[in-house]
Amino acid sequence: MATSSHDDDLQTESALIHAGRPDGKTPVWPVVNEPVYRISTVLYDKAADMKTAAQRAYGDPYYGRRGTPTKHQFEAMVAALEGAEHVMAVSCGLQAITVAMLAFLEQGDHIIVSDNVYDPTRKFADTFLKRMGIETTYIAPIVDEATFTAAFKPNTKLVMTEAPGSGTFEVPDLPMMTRIAHDHGALVIIDNTWATGYFLDVFTLGVDVSVVAATKYICGHADAMMGTVSTNDDGQWRKIFATSNQLGLSVSSDDCYLAARGLRTLPMRLDQHEANALLLAQWLSEQPEVTHVLHPAFPDCPGHEFWKRDFKGSSGLFSICMDPDIDQDAINHLLDAATMFGMGFSWGGFESLFIEMNNLDKSRTAAPFPADGALLRVHAGLESADDLISNLDQAFTSLRTFRG
Ligand SMILES: Cc1ncc(COP(=O)(O)O)c(C=O)c1O
């Protein structure tokens, strides 16, 4: 039951609603980070202001779903990372991919997709987009100019690619692809999760829209899901913004806070992931059971010349192909024996991972993957490379004993 409050003449229920609320006049504290704003309602001073609220610029106070200062702080940081004018944070990397594609597509359109994209991107095209009456043509991860040109149709609206593919690591010739796509009136969207803007400035290569699964290196601590969509074009931004609103996309300030906190240290972490991955990849390439190392910085990686030309570095994720004579039990034994490496979905956190890529190489339709053995993916974390290598060393020794 209501009891009288200590303040004013309000009942407790009312006092609890009104006490301690921001008055909009208190100066903001001079703290380093934008605090976590947990909001739905934004209050307007005057009825007339609320009538025109929908015209407020993106980033101005409006309503919780559109964003909070915590979200906009994070988006401003991603804009600096990607070299983009406009950034939309969404709730995971896959959502960034799907909203970016949906923003530009209508029934009856045609799209071109690289054969080595993140598998759920492919599933989205093969199911949801297909149901919408959108046709997909897959192209080989490394495609020459004539083959790429031949894939275009009069209704081709966009090209979706990834550089490198996050399972098999081929690096496409992005400037060639963006030039030809633009000649055909199509946009290029890239999944820039592996390199991020730190290692690859996609907009200088002509890419229109960059999507990043911020869940990986941006958050960097395996503790949050987040995605970003970035563009430098006002018209494209309006479509992305409108589609996000129509779909009701929203992201929590708590997650934006974690993502912003991760992003502050992304350069130092990526430098360390890069150094560790190169050492691990080199060591693995010397093991007789490993037939190939798939790492863009290795000269025999398909598209290595484009990586050298376009990228400023390489991150912590790469794959290895195993000798086809090694059976599934032995592969499982190796993965189990590498005890410093976790097994789980995702990557880009501070921890090392070692997993088998189930069927990723086999889902291709444009260009078969040229290896028969198991495809294993390594994420080099931030541990000491010496410790990681000695752990792999004992795992490979154990594999040899297991196989007899
Ligand atoms: C290359 C790539 N893009 C996008 C995603 C999707 O990100 P999320 O898991 O945040 O939806 C992933 C996730 O593994 C990924 O590896």
The ligand as a MOL file (V3000), in Angstrom:
LIG
                    3D

  0  0  0     0  0            999 V3000
M  V30 BEGIN CTAB
M  V30 COUNTS 16 16 0 0 0
M  V30 BEGIN ATOM
M  V30 1 C 33.6280 -14.1210 -41.4070 0
M  V30 2 C 32.4380 -14.0620 -40.4980 0
M  V30 3 N 31.4700 -13.1990 -40.8050 0
M  V30 4 C 30.3610 -13.1150 -40.0400 0
M  V30 5 C 30.2000 -13.9090 -38.9370 0
M  V30 6 C 28.9280 -13.8030 -38.1300 0
M  V30 7 O 29.1630 -13.1450 -36.9310 0
M  V30 8 P 28.2160 -13.4100 -35.6680 0
M  V30 9 O 28.6010 -14.7350 -35.1230 0
M  V30 10 O 28.5120 -12.2560 -34.7700 0
M  V30 11 O 26.8110 -13.3900 -36.1620 0
M  V30 12 C 31.1950 -14.8230 -38.5910 0
M  V30 13 C 31.0270 -15.6850 -37.3930 0
M  V30 14 O 31.7240 -16.6450 -37.1860 0
M  V30 15 C 32.3440 -14.9010 -39.3950 0
M  V30 16 O 33.3160 -15.7890 -39.1240 0
M  V30 END ATOM
M  V30 BEGIN BOND
M  V30 1 1 1 2
M  V30 2 1 2 3
M  V30 3 2 2 15
M  V30 4 2 3 4
M  V30 5 1 4 5
M  V30 6 1 5 6
M  V30 7 2 5 12
M  V30 8 1 6 7
M  V30 9 1 7 8
M  V30 10 2 8 9
M  V30 11 1 8 10
M  V30 12 1 8 11
M  V30 13 1 12 13
M  V30 14 1 12 15
M  V30 15 2 13 14
M  V30 16 1 15 16
M  V30 END BOND
M  V30 END CTAB
M  END
